[in-house]
Amino acid sequence: MTYLDRASVLLSAIRAQGRYRQVRTRGLTGVLDFSSNDYLALATHPQVVEALHRASRVGAGGARLLGGAYREQSLLEEELAAWLGRERALLFSSGYLAALGAIAVLSRTVDYIYSDRLNHASLIDGIRGTKVERFIYDHAAFPFRDQRRGNALIVTESIFGMDGDTVDLESMLAHMGDGDVILVDEAHALGVTGECGAGRARALDDRRVVILGTLSKAFGGLGGFIAGPAVLIDLLVNEARTFIFDTALPPALALAARVALALIRDGDDARAQLHDNASHLREGLRALGFPAVDGPSPIVPVVLGSEDRAVEIARCLEGVRIHAPAIRPPTVPKGTSRLRLSVRSDQRHEHIDLLIRGLAKCIATS
């Protein structure tokens, strides 16, 4: 049997489990999209788009430590650090690579790693790549200090990307030791919550808190970063393989992110509209009998159970021009396949009402 024969067998198994996926060959047009992480609609904001139009080059041309360093990257890092109340920030070409690089380096400063069971795949992959003993704790059930061994790296999201729920970061910090460090993935919180949209970890004035962020969600662009103490950033520059050996974030994207950051800082009205839309969606889902819990997130899951049922409902919604794709294992635990609905600030209540009516019809006929 060749490797292609084995690949076909693996694909057959994926299809049999209801987990087969295909990449769309063109963008979404003429549909209501409830899948996007572009929470503040900055990916199409005229000022952000104009920043890209002013670019004089496309790629950075090399790694940051070689020929890929440009002033726009450094300016963005300075502005991100000031916004988040951290000493310094360091850009990576994606949030995924920021997670891999930071966890690998931070793992060398501790004895153990503790990770929330529902953490994003980038965090899981980063932890798996270390040589440090790790413990997976039940979701949001962070073990107290007397339940842990040695100095620990604690890895958690602040707003979880599939469930839209949060953890009590203040309580976690209160139960950390002096030798511990916590990596907080703020991907779904930045731009969305906190003063000036600076997320949930901004208020934690503690050098044991390290922030992982992305420029691909509320910023509407691409890239990732780590923000924290200067000594950690220096160590990442010298040891993080996903920084050292990766082509740098293009300066045009850094400029666009700077413009987006200015809009985020002054975006209280957009955030208010975003949260109003999320509340309206939750009210509509509760009217259909779904347990939509209030919270600071624009993400609202509709858990349907099996892979087949989630795919069926998603396809039915496509028939009424609503894009809400099925989320299945391994993205979520088995038995919790769902529609992961997310709203944006540029949507209106009537858009959400169309979604609710479409969902009611699809469920009734499924």
C-alpha angles and dihedrals in degrees: 000000000000125000088256090055089052090047089054091051090051091049091050089054091050091052092048090055092052091244102113114132134189131196115240113241095212139027126268115274131173094009137104105246118212096165103072127111090203087111099169095036091241095139087079099029109132094231093050092047091047089055089061091047089058092057117121095198139024110217130032090237097225149358118314093249090054123038099322100087118114135169094245091063093053092046091051091050091052092049093046091050092050092046092051096041093242130132096239144352132209126206125226126184091250141006089245092059091044089057094048093047098044096046092049091053097040091050089067091062097055143050100227142016124222118194135183111245092234097050119138120270092251090060092044092050091048091053093046090055094060129086093224122110109254137200126201112212126199114270112289091351097116110185116242119243094260089055093057135072126229128330111334143202107217115201122195144144117238094212111021113231099220102037101029091222128129141223129226101254093179091057092047091051091049089058096049125105126231091258095049128098129196124210108205116198103212096175094126096033104053111097090009107067139022133041109323087359092288094143135239100297095054091088092054103094096190130119090220089070117089119184125217114196141173133213093204101078122043089004089060094220139076136277141063140233147192120223124192145095117351094240091057092049090051089052092049091052089054102036113021105103093197088060101039098046101032127090108256125255107273112258090232090061090046090054091048089050090052090054090046091050091054089051091047093051090053094036103103092125092051091048091050090052091047093054092043089055091048091051091049091051092050092050091052093048092049088053087058091051100259117136098238106175119207117245146131095279130101087210117096119177124210103200111207102170114225127057092237094053093049091050091047094053093044091052091048090054090050086060089063093044097259119132112210106138124207115258112211139168134325086036090054131018119278113275094026102084108153153155107266101208120195130179133209133214093244094059122097132219091254089060090054091046089056089053092050093049091047092049092049091052094047093049092048092053099039 
